[in-house]
């Protein structure tokens, strides 16, 4: 496996861990955490920038190297989908919260991220 692919695997592992942390935060969110929510959302913005960087690197990989990352991409998709569901639930629960717009925007952003990965994966596997 090429050195570049190993580096991407480590980046994916880091993204997976951070997504798991966001899932745990959302799962245990209570009203007292409102101040922390804004901080967590800004952390997610940084994670999104990292994701975009990794995504750009993935798009430059040859198909054979991309297939080596397929499992990592699938795991990230699953984490993104879990987080999306939990954030939608949180948004419904705290719809009067000051962070309502940011939570809704975050849910939409997560949906787009999962779709980006799935579309790229589909086209790569289909050879288009």
Backbone as CSV, one residue per row, in Angstrom:
resi,resn,N_x,N_y,N_z,CA_x,CA_y,CA_z,C_x,C_y,C_z
1,UNK,0.849,-1.172,0.000,0.000,0.000,0.000,0.897,1.237,0.000
2,UNK,0.546,2.203,-0.784,1.350,3.415,-0.925,1.340,4.236,0.365
3,UNK,2.414,4.985,0.559,2.549,5.824,1.749,1.394,6.820,1.854
4,UNK,0.986,7.392,0.715,-0.117,8.349,0.711,-1.422,7.749,1.202
5,UNK,-1.657,6.481,0.861,-2.885,5.814,1.298,-2.845,5.584,2.803
6,UNK,-1.682,5.224,3.334,-1.556,5.024,4.785,-1.821,6.329,5.537
7,UNK,-1.332,7.432,4.991,-1.584,8.735,5.613,-3.079,9.043,5.587
8,UNK,-3.729,8.773,4.460,-5.181,8.990,4.365,-5.931,8.104,5.346
9,UNK,-5.476,6.867,5.525,-6.115,5.975,6.497,-6.042,6.569,7.897
10,UNK,-4.885,7.125,8.254,-4.744,7.748,9.579,-5.674,8.957,9.705
11,UNK,-5.778,9.738,8.647,-6.678,10.894,8.678,-8.123,10.438,8.847
12,UNK,-8.502,9.372,8.130,-9.855,8.835,8.268,-10.100,8.343,9.686
13,UNK,-9.116,7.670,10.267,-9.252,7.174,11.633,-9.474,8.337,12.591
14,UNK,-8.751,9.424,12.404,-8.924,10.607,13.241,-10.322,11.194,13.065
15,UNK,-10.787,11.282,11.830,-12.137,11.797,11.566,-13.180,10.892,12.211
16,UNK,-13.004,9.564,12.100,-13.935,8.617,12.721,-14.011,8.837,14.228
17,UNK,-12.855,9.008,14.877,-12.828,9.221,16.328,-13.557,10.506,16.695
18,UNK,-13.307,11.564,15.937,-13.972,12.830,16.229,-15.475,12.733,16.006
19,UNK,-15.886,12.038,14.948,-17.321,11.848,14.712,-17.947,11.059,15.852
20,UNK,-17.242,10.037,16.343,-17.745,9.258,17.482,-17.915,10.152,18.704
21,UNK,-16.971,11.075,18.902,-17.078,12.019,20.010,-18.287,12.925,19.874
22,UNK,-18.558,13.382,18.659,-19.746,14.212,18.429,-21.022,13.411,18.679
23,UNK,-21.036,12.158,18.248,-22.204,11.306,18.483,-22.436,11.156,19.982
24,UNK,-21.372,10.885,20.741,-21.497,10.736,22.195,-21.997,12.030,22.831
25,UNK,-21.488,13.167,22.372,-21.936,14.450,22.914,-23.419,14.659,22.652
26,UNK,-23.843,14.424,21.422,-25.252,14.634,21.068,-26.141,13.656,21.837
27,UNK,-25.682,12.403,21.989,-26.472,11.405,22.717,-26.675,11.778,24.179
28,UNK,-25.715,12.477,24.758,-25.799,12.811,26.182,-26.132,14.284,26.411
29,UNK,-26.524,14.985,25.351,-26.801,16.419,25.452,-27.955,16.686,26.404
30,UNK,-27.750,17.647,27.296,-28.811,18.118,28.186,-28.860,19.637,28.069
31,UNK,-29.938,20.201,28.534,-30.134,21.647,28.389,-28.983,22.454,28.986
32,UNK,-28.348,21.938,30.029,-27.222,22.650,30.648,-26.027,22.768,29.711
33,UNK,-25.996,21.979,28.651,-24.872,21.977,27.714,-25.002,23.027,26.615
34,UNK,-25.983,23.924,26.713,-26.210,24.888,25.626,-24.963,25.699,25.290
35,UNK,-24.223,26.121,26.331,-23.016,26.907,26.071,-21.977,26.068,25.338
36,UNK,-21.932,24.795,25.662,-20.954,23.892,25.054,-21.343,23.588,23.606
37,UNK,-22.630,23.624,23.298,-23.091,23.286,21.955,-22.443,24.185,20.908
38,UNK,-22.387,25.464,21.179,-21.784,26.391,20.225,-20.313,26.042,19.990
39,UNK,-19.594,25.719,21.064,-18.189,25.315,20.944,-18.065,24.029,20.134
40,UNK,-18.939,23.062,20.412,-18.900,21.788,19.689,-19.197,21.998,18.207
41,UNK,-20.118,22.886,17.903,-20.429,23.157,16.503,-19.241,23.800,15.792
42,UNK,-18.501,24.651,16.491,-17.309,25.239,15.867,-16.237,24.171,15.671
43,UNK,-16.145,23.211,16.598,-15.226,22.083,16.409,-15.633,21.286,15.177
44,UNK,-16.939,21.118,15.004,-17.410,20.369,13.848,-17.085,21.112,12.558
45,UNK,-17.148,22.427,12.586,-16.771,23.211,11.405,-15.323,22.923,11.015
46,UNK,-14.446,22.838,12.017,-13.037,22.518,11.736,-12.899,21.096,11.202
47,UNK,-13.679,20.178,11.765,-13.650,18.799,11.278,-14.125,18.746,9.827
48,UNK,-15.118,19.550,9.497,-15.617,19.605,8.132,-14.525,20.070,7.175
49,UNK,-13.738,21.067,7.588,-12.634,21.540,6.748,-11.612,20.422,6.539
50,UNK,-11.347,19.669,7.579,-10.419,18.539,7.472,-10.982,17.491,6.519
51,UNK,-12.283,17.234,6.650,-12.955,16.278,5.768,-12.804,16.707,4.309
52,UNK,-13.016,17.995,4.043,-12.911,18.502,2.673,-11.510,18.271,2.118
53,UNK,-10.508,18.480,2.946,-9.124,18.261,2.535,-8.882,16.789,2.200
54,UNK,-9.365,15.904,3.061,-9.203,14.462,2.835,-9.962,14.050,1.579
55,UNK,-11.159,14.619,1.398,-11.961,14.284,0.222,-11.219,14.654,-1.058
56,UNK,-10.581,15.814,-1.055,-9.809,16.230,-2.231,-8.687,15.238,-2.520
57,UNK,-8.030,14.755,-1.471,-6.961,13.776,-1.654,-7.509,12.459,-2.205
58,UNK,-8.683,12.060,-1.741,-9.289,10.808,-2.201,-9.597,10.882,-3.688
59,UNK,-10.094,12.043,-4.127,-10.472,12.184,-5.531,-9.278,12.068,-6.475
60,UNK,-8.072,12.224,-5.947,-6.885,12.127,-6.795,-6.281,10.725,-6.817
61,UNK,-6.822,9.812,-6.008,-6.268,8.456,-5.941,-6.654,7.627,-7.156
62,UNK,-5.755,6.760,-7.596,-6.144,5.780,-8.616,-7.173,4.812,-8.016
63,UNK,-7.987,4.197,-8.859,-9.059,3.316,-8.386,-8.567,2.224,-7.453
64,UNK,-7.431,1.611,-7.760,-6.954,0.503,-6.933,-6.638,0.966,-5.509
65,UNK,-6.061,2.162,-5.370,-5.780,2.691,-4.037,-7.063,3.141,-3.346
66,UNK,-7.998,3.676,-4.125,-9.277,4.087,-3.550,-9.984,2.894,-2.928
67,UNK,-9.935,1.750,-3.594,-10.612,0.557,-3.082,-10.044,0.125,-1.737
68,UNK,-8.761,0.417,-1.486,-8.170,0.101,-0.187,-8.790,0.930,0.936
69,UNK,-9.336,2.093,0.606,-9.954,2.974,1.597,-11.461,2.769,1.713
70,UNK,-12.013,1.867,0.941,-13.458,1.675,0.890,-14.068,1.420,2.269
71,UNK,-13.423,0.587,3.069,-13.942,0.292,4.408,-13.973,1.521,5.294
72,UNK,-12.926,2.325,5.227,-12.867,3.550,6.029,-13.956,4.528,5.597
73,UNK,-14.161,4.641,4.295,-15.193,5.539,3.774,-16.566,5.075,4.247
74,UNK,-16.800,3.769,4.186,-18.078,3.216,4.638,-18.301,3.513,6.117
75,UNK,-17.266,3.328,6.940,-17.388,3.600,8.371,-17.692,5.070,8.623
76,UNK,-17.009,5.965,7.920,-17.288,7.400,8.076,-18.724,7.715,7.664
77,UNK,-19.185,7.109,6.582,-20.578,7.310,6.156,-21.540,6.893,7.255
78,UNK,-21.275,5.740,7.872,-22.156,5.252,8.938,-22.157,6.220,10.117
79,UNK,-20.981,6.726,10.499,-20.896,7.688,11.601,-21.641,8.972,11.253
80,UNK,-21.478,9.442,10.030,-22.157,10.666,9.599,-23.672,10.472,9.642
81,UNK,-24.145,9.310,9.183,-25.584,9.043,9.201,-26.113,8.983,10.634
82,UNK,-25.372,8.337,11.547,-25.787,8.280,12.954,-25.858,9.682,13.544
83,UNK,-24.834,10.472,13.280,-24.792,11.824,13.816,-25.921,12.668,13.243
84,UNK,-26.211,12.494,11.970,-27.296,13.237,11.336,-28.629,12.928,12.019
85,UNK,-28.908,11.656,12.255,-30.161,11.256,12.907,-30.239,11.847,14.309
86,UNK,-29.151,11.761,15.042,-29.148,12.268,16.412,-29.289,13.792,16.455
87,UNK,-28.645,14.481,15.518,-28.770,15.937,15.488,-30.184,16.369,15.114
88,UNK,-30.818,15.635,14.219,-32.211,15.960,13.879,-33.094,15.793,15.104
89,UNK,-32.857,14.732,15.870,-33.614,14.500,17.093,-33.361,15.624,18.095
90,UNK,-32.102,16.007,18.232,-31.738,17.101,19.129,-32.388,18.399,18.673
91,UNK,-32.409,18.632,17.381,-33.012,19.839,16.830,-34.502,19.895,17.161
92,UNK,-35.180,18.757,17.050,-36.603,18.719,17.388,-36.817,18.980,18.873
93,UNK,-35.958,18.400,19.693,-36.100,18.528,21.145,-35.881,19.960,21.604
94,UNK,-34.908,20.627,21.007,-34.554,21.980,21.429,-34.808,22.995,20.326
95,UNK,-35.936,22.901,19.664,-36.209,23.779,18.520,-36.273,25.253,18.915
96,UNK,-36.477,25.546,20.169,-36.515,26.941,20.626,-35.127,27.442,21.032
97,UNK,-34.145,26.570,20.965,-32.780,26.895,21.371,-32.201,27.984,20.464
98,UNK,-31.340,28.814,20.993,-30.688,29.867,20.207,-29.861,29.301,19.069
99,UNK,-29.429,28.067,19.198,-28.570,27.455,18.189,-29.369,26.709,17.123
100,UNK,-30.673,26.927,17.080,-31.531,26.187,16.154,-31.014,26.253,14.717
101,UNK,-30.703,27.434,14.246,-30.259,27.586,12.862,-28.955,26.844,12.621
102,UNK,-28.022,26.921,13.553,-26.737,26.225,13.391,-26.941,24.722,13.390
103,UNK,-27.817,24.213,14.243,-28.061,22.769,14.282,-28.692,22.320,12.972
104,UNK,-29.663,23.081,12.470,-30.287,22.729,11.191,-29.267,22.765,10.064
105,UNK,-28.416,23.788,10.060,-27.392,23.909,9.038,-26.419,22.728,9.129
106,UNK,-26.080,22.340,10.345,-25.175,21.218,10.554,-25.789,19.925,10.028
107,UNK,-27.075,19.721,10.283,-27.756,18.519,9.781,-27.720,18.478,8.260
108,UNK,-27.989,19.607,7.626,-27.954,19.672,6.168,-26.545,19.397,5.652
109,UNK,-25.552,19.976,6.319,-24.168,19.776,5.922,-23.784,18.297,6.035
110,UNK,-24.217,17.647,7.108,-23.924,16.226,7.284,-24.577,15.392,6.194
111,UNK,-25.802,15.725,5.846,-26.486,14.999,4.773,-25.694,15.104,3.483
112,UNK,-25.220,16.304,3.182,-24.445,16.512,1.963,-23.137,15.749,1.995
113,UNK,-22.484,15.684,3.162,-21.216,14.955,3.279,-21.435,13.476,2.989
114,UNK,-22.443,12.895,3.584,-22.717,11.475,3.366,-23.021,11.227,1.893
115,UNK,-23.784,12.100,1.279,-24.106,11.939,-0.138,-22.872,12.088,-1.013
116,UNK,-21.982,13.028,-0.666,-20.745,13.189,-1.431,-19.952,11.892,-1.447
117,UNK,-19.760,11.303,-0.274,-19.017,10.052,-0.188,-19.715,8.944,-0.973
118,UNK,-21.023,8.825,-0.780,-21.758,7.753,-1.442,-21.726,7.918,-2.952
119,UNK,-21.900,9.139,-3.451,-21.858,9.371,-4.896,-20.485,9.066,-5.459
120,UNK,-19.436,9.530,-4.773,-18.089,9.272,-5.273,-17.802,7.771,-5.260
121,UNK,-18.198,7.123,-4.182,-17.965,5.683,-4.056,-18.682,4.936,-5.176
122,UNK,-19.931,5.303,-5.441,-20.705,4.655,-6.495,-20.027,4.837,-7.846
123,UNK,-19.670,6.087,-8.165,-19.053,6.359,-9.466,-17.690,5.698,-9.596
124,UNK,-16.945,5.647,-8.509,-15.630,5.012,-8.559,-15.768,3.508,-8.785
125,UNK,-16.697,2.893,-8.074,-16.881,1.449,-8.208,-17.460,1.078,-9.568
126,UNK,-18.244,1.992,-10.146,-18.844,1.737,-11.454,-17.881,2.098,-12.586
127,UNK,-16.771,2.751,-12.239,-15.785,3.119,-13.250,-16.191,4.315,-14.084
128,UNK,-17.090,5.153,-13.546,-17.522,6.345,-14.285,-16.958,7.592,-13.672
